Amino acid sequence: MDSRVEQVRDVLREVAETHHQVYRIVNGADADWASWYADWLINLSELPNLLETTPVRSELVYELVGLHREYTATAPAEDWESFYARRLLAAFRPETARPAMPAPF
């Protein structure tokens, strides 16, 4: 496995463990988990350095929700953290990064 994939995988494990600790009173239940993950990943982790870009929070939320849907629908053999890590690295590759969207007003 690629070193960057492993590093992103480890950051994803850390955010999951941290989220579960924060939401321990409800056994980790949080309908808006992707927003919490995105905020933590952007502001409190090494993810921006590993991606070589700082994702826009809403775009990272969108990617996380899409990855969750894809992972649960396909039930791949690999752990979710590795699955997400490979796809996040591909989605936020600096040379293919999408330009920032201007505000609609």
N, C-alpha and C positions, 0 to 999 in steps of 0.2 A: 504494500500500500504506500502511496505517495506520502512523503513527510508532511506536506501542507494539509492533505486530507486528514491525516492523523491528528494534527494540531487543531484543525477546525472541529473534528469529531470530539476531541477532549474539551474544547470550549463549550460545545453543545451539551456534553455530559454535565459540565459544571453549571450551566444555566438551568438545566433540568433539576439538578440537586438543590440549587439555590431556590428556585421557584417552589419546589416541594417543601423546603424548610419554611419559606415565607408563608405559604398557604397550608401549613401542617394542620391547623385547626379544622380544615375541611378536607383533609387527606389529599391535598394538591389540586382540588377541583377549582377551576377558574375558566369560565366561558370565554374570557378575553385573554387567554394565555399568550397568544401570538403577539399582542401589543406589549405585554410585560416582557416577554423574551426579547423582542426587538429593541426595546428601550435599554434593557440590561446589556444585550450584546453590543450595541453601538456605543454606549456610554461607560460601561464598566468591565469590558473584556478586551482581549487582544484581537477580536474579529476584524475590525477595520484594518489593522496592520497585516493580518494574514490574507485578507482579500485585496490588499493594496489599494483600497478605496473605502470611503465611509458611505455606506448605503443610506439612502433616504429612508427614514423610519417606515413610512407607509409602504414603500416598495419591499422592504424586508418583511413586514407583516404579510403582505400579499404572497411573497415567496414561501414563507413558513406555512401559511394556510394551504397553499397549493401542494406543497410537499407532504403535509399531513394527509390531505385527501388522496394523493397519489399513493403514498405508502400504505395507508389502510385499505385502499381498493386493490392493490396488487399483491400485498403481503409478501414482499421479497424475503429471501433467506438472510440477508445481511441486517445488522442492527440499524435502527432508525438514524442514529447519529452519523454513521458512515454514509448512509444513503443521502441524508440531508447535506452533509459536508461536501460530497462530490458535486452535487447539483448547485449548491450555493457558490462554490468556487467557479463553476462554469457560468452561472448567471451574472456574477459580479466581476468577471474578468475585466481588468482595466482596458484592454484593447478593444473589447466589445461592449463596454459600458454605454448605456443609453444616456443621452444628454439630459440634464435636469429639465423637468417640465416647468414651464412658467406658470405662475398663478393664473387662474381663469379670469381674474378681473384686474 
